[in-house]
Structure formats: structure tokens, C-alpha cells
């Protein structure tokens, strides 16, 4: 067999939606993107309606989750001289978005034996320069936002707002990097309605894909106007142009202004069409992921490995990644296992190499020696293929070969 790590799950439904967009003559940001934004708000329980029953905008679709995180920071006015707390154990996009706006990412080590950051160390890192905290919902498992919010409330006296939106919060703002977690739940709440702002990824390897793409959704808050936030995000994502292409199609509405020299990171209707089709299929796709995870869990239970807890009474994962830590394995042994799996036609991965081990972050002064728990989580971790195109036979082939290889550990 030849089993790829995470191929996109496409069906005829996606083909038809894309064909419809292509035939409509409207392929950039337009009606499908607007529909996708509204449906994401509904799925995330962030949808809000005005007094006339008209839906307010609480989601913006963009070309990546990285853009979503960066634009959230820009809307909040976070920049030079500010600090944003992020986990050391994450993909670069979490921290690089902070660098893009000129702020400094403050990397926090993992808690012992956990992929989540150490919340005590997070609390110690908060000072008068701290403007936001960006937890990561790794593998589709929502982080412990009870601890995050309790901490930011306890440190409220240290928060120094520099603009009206920061004053409306009156504390550190919580921005979830939920690139893996669309459709996940925590304490009965949907991922998207938990943090102040939540960023999702719809990249090709994600559970729900638009090929490339992402979205930012946010909770309504007293003192903030959802339409003002949405309009600012639109300006930031469309060169600062005060009319998008759809608005300019109205008779006599050609004229526009450039409000700022900003960015270009909008989602297209072709991408949104894929997302709309995926959204209709998503409940079944999540069900299949859970079925595979539970099968993996049962098969690996007798062996000397540790896996993530995706499902219990506290939370419901989106089942994005199946991380396995091989107890007692060294980095070299873990890498050897990856090679042996590849020789048997099975692609695996590692999630993640901690940021302080990367050249760019070393250049910023970070050293993995200061993050021993992150290194401990990384050094024996392997991620097995987990996707909705896997057949039962392929899942069995993955498990039987993986077990055969790790027996010696």
C-alpha cells in the first residue's frame, strides 16, 4: 500500500460548487464568500442579529489562518512595543503573525507531560506590555480557556489599553489559534464562541478545506460594533479599498477610496464554493475521524505509547491529528521509525518541532534549553495518518505496521 499523510477529501459536490462559481462569472470575493462567512458564524454560535432580524457580520473569510491572526492583531491595534504570549510548541504561523505587526512573541514552555502551554508560566509572563494571549488548539483539542480567562482577569490591573477597542476589553485579549479545531467543542461551547477572536485554517491538509483559506470569527461584546470590526477587516484585506468588487457592481457605484496602504488577503468565491460543499459534508467527516481515532486508541492501548485524549465529558475534538509519543524513544529512534514506516508506504509526520529550535526564532534570542518540556514532548512524537479518505483496510495496515515497528520500545 501507499498511504499519504493527509490528502484532501473531495467529492462531486465540491466540483459542482466550483463549476457554479466559474460559470457565474463571479470568481473572486462575492456571494459565495458572504454565504460561507454567515454559515461559519452559525456553526460557531457567533451569529448575531440586529433589531430587524438582519444578521450582523461576525466572521470574515480570508486566504489563510495566518492572515486571520495578523488582521485580528491589527484591528486590535497591537504593534511596536507590545507583547503577545504564544506557546513554544506550535507552528510558526502563531508567532510569525505577531512578528508581522511589530510586536514581540513571548514563547511559553509546555506544562510537564502536556502539549498545552504551562498556564502558571503564562501568568508569570503577563506585564504592562502584554496585549494578547494566543492559545493553540493543537490537533483539534480545545485548550483550557477557563485557566486563560481566569488568568487575564486576575491580571487586569496590569493591562494598559492604548485605543478604544482595547479599552472595550479592559484586559488582555484572547485570540485562539484554532487552525486545527473547526467543529470542536469544549464545556458545551463551540470552538469559535470561546475565545474573544478565533482563527481557523482551511488549508489543503485541514479537516475542512478551501484549498487555501482561513477565517476569523469573534464574539459580540458590549461597547464594540460588529459591523465596524467587519468593515475594518475588509479594508485590511482589500488594499484599504472602501468598496469590494461586489459593491462596485451596483449601478453608478464605480468610485472608491483608499483608506490605508494595507494588504491583499481576501478569500475568493471559487475557494468559498469548495468550503460550502465541505460544510454540508462535515458532520459525516467528523464522525469518520472519531471512528478512526477510537480504532487507533484500542489498537495502541497495550503498547508503550501515549496518545492525545480527543473525547471525554469535557470536550469533543475535531480529530484533526493523531499524535503518538513513543515512551523511552530517543530523537534518533523516533526518526528511524518514521523512515521504516515510509519504507512500508506509510507517510507520517511530526507535530511540532518547537519554535525555539528553528533558525528564525534562534535569531530572535530563543533557546530550546529554556523550554525543556516542549523538547520532551517533541523528541519522541510521531503523527500517524488520519483523514477521511482512509479505508478500514488502510487503517489496519497503518496500525499493524506501526505496532510491528515499535514493539521493541
C-alpha positions as CSV (number, residue, x, y, z in Angstrom):
1,X,0.0,0.0,0.0
2,X,0.9,3.6,-0.4
3,X,-0.8,5.8,2.2
4,X,-0.3,9.6,2.0
5,X,-0.4,11.6,5.2
6,X,-3.4,13.9,4.7
7,X,-4.8,14.2,1.2
8,X,-7.9,16.5,0.6
9,X,-11.3,14.7,0.6
10,X,-13.0,16.0,-2.5
11,X,-16.4,14.8,-3.9
12,X,-18.6,15.7,-6.8
13,X,-20.3,18.3,-4.5
14,X,-17.1,20.4,-4.4
15,X,-16.8,20.1,-8.2
16,X,-20.3,21.3,-8.7
17,X,-19.9,24.3,-6.4
18,X,-16.7,25.4,-8.1
19,X,-18.2,24.9,-11.5
20,X,-21.2,27.0,-10.5
21,X,-18.8,29.8,-9.4
22,X,-16.8,29.6,-12.6
23,X,-19.9,29.7,-14.8
24,X,-21.5,32.6,-12.8
25,X,-18.7,34.9,-13.9
26,X,-18.1,35.8,-10.3
27,X,-14.9,34.0,-9.1
28,X,-13.4,36.5,-6.6
29,X,-14.9,37.6,-3.3
30,X,-18.6,37.6,-3.8
31,X,-21.9,36.0,-2.8
32,X,-20.5,32.5,-2.1
33,X,-17.8,34.0,0.2
34,X,-20.5,36.0,2.1
35,X,-22.7,32.9,2.4
36,X,-19.7,31.0,3.7
37,X,-19.0,33.7,6.3
38,X,-22.6,33.6,7.6
39,X,-22.6,29.8,7.8
40,X,-19.4,29.8,9.8
41,X,-20.9,32.2,12.3
42,X,-23.9,29.9,12.6
43,X,-21.7,26.8,13.1
44,X,-19.5,28.6,15.7
45,X,-22.5,30.1,17.6
46,X,-21.1,33.6,17.0
47,X,-24.0,34.6,14.7
48,X,-25.8,37.7,15.9
49,X,-28.9,39.5,14.6
50,X,-29.9,43.2,14.8
51,X,-33.3,44.5,15.9
52,X,-34.7,43.9,12.5
53,X,-33.6,40.3,12.4
54,X,-30.8,41.0,9.9
55,X,-27.6,39.0,10.5
56,X,-24.6,41.0,11.7
57,X,-21.1,40.2,10.4
58,X,-19.1,38.2,13.0
59,X,-16.9,36.3,10.6
60,X,-14.5,37.3,7.8
61,X,-13.1,34.8,5.3
62,X,-9.5,35.3,4.2
63,X,-6.8,33.5,2.3
64,X,-5.2,31.8,5.4
65,X,-5.4,31.4,9.1
66,X,-2.1,33.4,9.3
67,X,-3.8,36.4,7.7
68,X,-6.7,35.9,10.2
69,X,-4.4,36.1,13.2
70,X,-2.5,39.0,11.8
71,X,-5.6,41.0,11.0
72,X,-7.0,40.3,14.4
73,X,-3.9,41.9,15.9
74,X,-4.1,44.8,13.6
75,X,-7.7,45.5,14.3
76,X,-6.8,45.5,18.0
77,X,-4.1,48.0,17.4
78,X,-1.3,45.7,18.7
79,X,2.1,46.5,17.4
80,X,5.5,48.0,18.2
81,X,6.4,47.8,21.9
82,X,3.6,45.3,22.6
83,X,4.0,41.7,23.7
84,X,1.8,38.7,22.8
85,X,2.0,35.4,24.6
86,X,2.1,32.2,22.5
87,X,3.1,28.6,23.1
88,X,6.6,27.5,22.2
89,X,5.0,24.2,20.9
90,X,3.2,25.3,17.8
91,X,3.6,26.0,14.1
92,X,5.4,29.2,13.1
93,X,2.2,31.0,11.9
94,X,1.1,31.6,15.5
95,X,4.2,33.5,16.4
96,X,5.1,34.9,13.0
97,X,1.8,36.8,12.8
98,X,2.9,38.6,16.0
99,X,6.2,39.5,14.4
100,X,4.4,40.8,11.2
101,X,2.7,43.5,13.3
102,X,5.9,44.5,15.0
103,X,5.0,43.1,18.4
104,X,7.2,40.6,20.3
105,X,6.0,37.0,20.7
106,X,6.6,35.7,24.3
107,X,7.1,31.9,24.0
108,X,5.8,29.8,26.9
109,X,7.0,26.3,27.6
110,X,4.6,23.3,27.7
111,X,3.3,22.1,31.0
112,X,5.0,18.9,32.1
113,X,3.6,16.0,30.1
114,X,1.3,18.2,28.1
115,X,1.2,19.8,24.6
116,X,-0.6,22.8,26.1
117,X,1.4,25.7,27.4
118,X,2.2,26.0,31.2
119,X,-0.6,28.3,32.4
120,X,1.4,29.2,35.5
121,X,4.3,30.4,33.4
122,X,1.8,32.1,31.1
123,X,0.6,34.1,34.1
124,X,4.1,35.0,35.2
125,X,4.8,36.4,31.7
126,X,2.0,38.9,31.8
127,X,3.1,42.5,32.3
128,X,2.1,46.0,31.2
129,X,3.3,45.4,27.7
130,X,1.1,42.3,27.3
131,X,-1.8,42.9,25.0
132,X,-3.0,39.4,23.9
133,X,-2.6,35.7,24.6
134,X,-2.8,33.2,21.7
135,X,-3.5,29.7,22.9
136,X,-3.3,26.9,20.3
137,X,-6.0,24.2,19.9
138,X,-3.5,21.5,18.9
139,X,-4.7,18.5,17.0
140,X,-8.3,19.7,17.2
141,X,-8.4,19.7,21.0
142,X,-9.6,23.0,22.5
143,X,-7.1,24.4,25.1
144,X,-8.1,25.2,28.7
145,X,-9.7,28.6,28.3
146,X,-11.0,28.6,31.8
147,X,-7.4,28.9,33.0
148,X,-6.6,31.5,30.3
149,X,-9.6,33.8,31.2
150,X,-9.1,33.4,34.9
151,X,-5.5,34.5,34.5
152,X,-6.3,37.5,32.3
153,X,-9.0,38.7,34.8
154,X,-6.6,38.3,37.7
155,X,-4.0,40.4,35.9
156,X,-6.5,43.1,34.8
157,X,-4.6,45.8,36.8
158,X,-1.6,45.3,34.5
159,X,-3.4,45.9,31.3
160,X,-2.7,49.3,29.7
161,X,-5.0,49.9,26.7
162,X,-3.8,52.2,24.0
163,X,-7.0,52.6,21.9
164,X,-10.8,52.3,22.2
165,X,-11.1,48.6,21.2
166,X,-8.6,47.6,23.8
167,X,-10.4,49.8,26.4
168,X,-13.7,47.9,25.5
169,X,-12.0,44.7,26.6
170,X,-10.2,46.2,29.6
171,X,-7.9,43.1,29.8
172,X,-5.6,41.0,27.7
173,X,-7.5,39.9,24.6
174,X,-7.6,36.1,23.9
175,X,-7.1,35.1,20.3
176,X,-7.4,31.4,19.6
177,X,-5.2,29.7,17.0
178,X,-7.8,27.1,16.2
179,X,-6.3,26.2,12.8
180,X,-6.9,22.5,13.7
181,X,-10.2,22.9,15.6
182,X,-13.1,23.9,13.4
183,X,-16.1,21.9,14.7
184,X,-14.6,21.1,18.1
185,X,-16.4,21.7,21.4
186,X,-15.3,22.4,24.9
187,X,-17.6,22.6,28.0
188,X,-20.6,22.6,25.7
189,X,-19.4,25.5,23.7
190,X,-18.3,25.5,20.0
191,X,-14.8,26.4,19.1
192,X,-15.3,30.0,17.9
193,X,-17.5,31.2,20.7
194,X,-15.0,30.6,23.5
195,X,-12.1,33.0,22.8
196,X,-12.6,36.7,22.0
197,X,-11.3,36.1,18.4
198,X,-10.8,32.7,16.8
199,X,-8.8,31.9,13.7
200,X,-9.5,28.8,11.6
201,X,-7.4,27.3,8.7
202,X,-9.0,25.8,5.6
203,X,-5.6,24.8,4.1
204,X,-5.5,21.6,1.9
205,X,-4.5,19.3,4.8
206,X,-7.2,20.6,7.2
207,X,-10.4,18.7,8.1
208,X,-12.5,21.2,6.1
209,X,-10.6,22.7,3.2
210,X,-11.0,25.5,0.7
211,X,-7.5,24.6,-0.9
212,X,-6.0,27.6,0.8
213,X,-8.0,29.8,3.1
214,X,-9.0,30.7,6.6
215,X,-11.5,32.6,8.7
216,X,-11.6,34.9,11.7
217,X,-14.7,34.8,13.9
218,X,-15.4,36.8,17.0
219,X,-17.8,37.1,20.0
220,X,-20.0,40.1,20.2
221,X,-19.1,42.3,23.1
222,X,-20.8,45.3,24.6
223,X,-19.0,48.5,23.5
224,X,-18.0,47.0,20.2
225,X,-19.8,47.3,16.9
226,X,-19.6,44.1,14.8
227,X,-20.1,45.9,11.6
228,X,-17.3,48.3,12.3
229,X,-15.0,45.4,13.1
230,X,-16.0,43.6,9.9
231,X,-15.6,46.8,7.8
232,X,-12.1,47.3,9.2
233,X,-11.1,43.7,8.5
234,X,-12.4,44.1,4.9
235,X,-10.3,47.3,4.5
236,X,-7.2,45.5,5.8
237,X,-7.7,42.5,3.5
238,X,-8.5,44.5,0.3
239,X,-5.7,47.1,0.0
240,X,-7.6,49.6,2.2
241,X,-10.2,50.0,-0.6
242,X,-13.6,51.1,0.9
243,X,-15.6,49.1,-1.7
244,X,-15.1,45.4,-2.6
245,X,-15.7,44.3,-6.1
246,X,-19.2,43.1,-5.3
247,X,-20.3,46.5,-4.0
248,X,-18.8,48.2,-7.1
249,X,-21.2,46.2,-9.4
250,X,-24.1,48.3,-8.3
251,X,-25.2,50.9,-10.9
252,X,-23.1,54.0,-10.8
253,X,-21.1,52.7,-7.8
254,X,-17.7,52.6,-9.5
255,X,-16.0,55.2,-7.4
256,X,-14.0,54.2,-4.3
257,X,-11.4,55.5,-1.9
258,X,-8.2,54.0,-0.4
259,X,-8.4,54.4,3.3
260,X,-5.0,53.0,4.1
261,X,-2.0,51.3,2.4
262,X,-2.9,47.8,3.6
263,X,-2.9,44.2,2.5
264,X,-4.4,41.7,0.0
265,X,-5.6,38.5,1.6
266,X,-9.3,38.0,0.7
267,X,-11.0,34.7,0.0
268,X,-12.4,34.1,-3.5
269,X,-15.8,32.6,-4.4
270,X,-14.0,29.6,-6.0
271,X,-12.4,28.8,-2.6
272,X,-15.7,29.5,-0.8
273,X,-17.5,27.2,-3.1
274,X,-15.3,24.3,-2.0
275,X,-15.9,25.3,1.6
276,X,-19.7,25.4,1.2
277,X,-19.7,21.9,-0.2
278,X,-17.3,20.7,2.5
279,X,-19.5,22.3,5.2
280,X,-22.5,20.2,4.1
281,X,-20.4,17.0,4.4
282,X,-18.6,18.0,7.6
283,X,-20.7,16.2,10.2
284,X,-20.1,12.8,8.5
285,X,-16.4,13.7,8.1
286,X,-16.1,14.4,11.8
287,X,-17.9,11.1,12.6
288,X,-15.4,9.2,10.4
289,X,-12.5,10.8,12.1
290,X,-13.8,9.9,15.5
291,X,-14.3,6.3,14.3
292,X,-10.7,6.1,13.2
293,X,-9.3,7.7,16.4
294,X,-11.2,5.2,18.6
295,X,-9.9,2.3,16.5
296,X,-6.3,3.6,16.8
297,X,-6.8,4.1,20.6
298,X,-8.0,0.5,21.1
299,X,-5.2,-1.0,19.0
300,X,-2.4,1.0,20.7
301,X,-3.6,0.7,24.3
302,X,-1.4,-2.3,25.1
303,X,1.8,-0.6,23.9
304,X,4.3,1.7,25.5
305,X,2.9,4.9,23.9
306,X,0.9,7.9,24.9
307,X,-1.8,9.4,22.8
308,X,-4.0,12.5,22.9
309,X,-7.3,12.5,24.7
310,X,-9.7,13.6,21.9
311,X,-13.0,12.8,23.5
312,X,-14.5,12.9,27.0
313,X,-17.2,14.6,29.1
314,X,-15.3,17.9,29.0
315,X,-14.6,18.3,25.3
316,X,-15.2,17.0,21.8
317,X,-12.2,17.2,19.4
318,X,-12.4,17.9,15.7
319,X,-10.0,14.9,15.4
320,X,-7.5,16.7,13.2
321,X,-4.2,15.0,14.2
322,X,-3.3,11.7,15.8
323,X,-0.2,12.4,17.8
324,X,1.6,9.5,19.4
325,X,4.5,9.7,21.9
326,X,6.7,6.6,22.0
327,X,7.9,6.3,25.6
328,X,11.6,5.8,26.0
329,X,12.4,6.6,22.4
330,X,15.2,9.0,21.5
331,X,15.1,11.5,18.7
332,X,17.2,9.2,16.6
333,X,14.9,6.2,17.3
334,X,11.8,8.3,16.5
335,X,13.3,9.3,13.2
336,X,14.2,5.7,12.4
337,X,10.6,4.7,13.0
338,X,9.5,7.4,10.6
339,X,11.9,6.0,7.9
340,X,10.7,2.4,8.5
341,X,7.1,3.5,8.1
342,X,7.9,5.3,4.9
343,X,9.6,2.1,3.6
344,X,6.3,0.4,4.1
345,X,4.5,3.0,2.1
346,X,3.1,5.0,5.1
347,X,3.7,8.7,5.3
348,X,3.9,10.1,8.9
349,X,4.8,13.5,10.3
350,X,6.0,15.3,13.5
351,X,3.8,17.9,15.2
352,X,5.7,20.0,16.0
353,X,9.4,20.9,16.2
354,X,9.3,23.6,18.9
355,X,9.8,27.2,17.7
356,X,13.0,27.8,19.7
357,X,14.7,25.1,17.6
358,X,14.0,27.0,14.4
359,X,16.7,29.3,12.8
360,X,14.3,32.3,12.7
361,X,13.5,32.1,16.4
362,X,17.0,31.4,17.5
363,X,17.9,34.6,15.7
364,X,15.3,36.4,17.9
365,X,17.1,35.1,21.0
366,X,15.1,32.0,21.9
367,X,16.9,28.8,23.0
368,X,15.4,25.4,23.3
369,X,17.3,24.9,26.6
370,X,14.8,27.3,28.2
371,X,11.9,25.1,27.0
372,X,12.7,21.6,28.3
373,X,9.1,20.4,28.5
374,X,8.5,21.4,24.8
375,X,11.6,19.4,23.8
376,X,10.4,16.4,25.9
377,X,7.0,16.4,24.1
378,X,8.7,16.7,20.7
379,X,11.6,14.3,20.8
380,X,9.6,11.1,20.7
381,X,6.4,12.3,18.9
382,X,5.1,10.8,15.6
383,X,1.8,11.7,13.9
384,X,0.0,8.9,12.1
385,X,-2.1,9.4,9.0
386,X,-5.7,10.4,9.9
387,X,-8.0,11.5,7.2
388,X,-11.5,10.7,5.8
389,X,-10.2,9.0,2.7
390,X,-8.6,6.2,4.8
391,X,-10.4,2.9,4.3
392,X,-10.7,0.4,7.1
393,X,-8.1,-1.8,5.4
394,X,-5.6,1.1,5.2
395,X,-6.2,1.9,8.9
396,X,-5.4,-1.7,9.8
397,X,-2.3,-1.6,7.6
398,X,-1.1,1.6,9.4
399,X,-1.7,0.1,12.8
400,X,-0.2,-3.4,12.1
401,X,3.0,-1.9,10.7
402,X,3.3,0.7,13.3
403,X,2.9,-1.8,16.1
404,X,5.3,-4.2,14.5
405,X,8.0,-1.4,14.3
406,X,7.5,-0.1,17.9
407,X,7.4,-3.4,19.7
408,X,10.9,-3.1,20.8
409,X,10.2,0.1,22.8
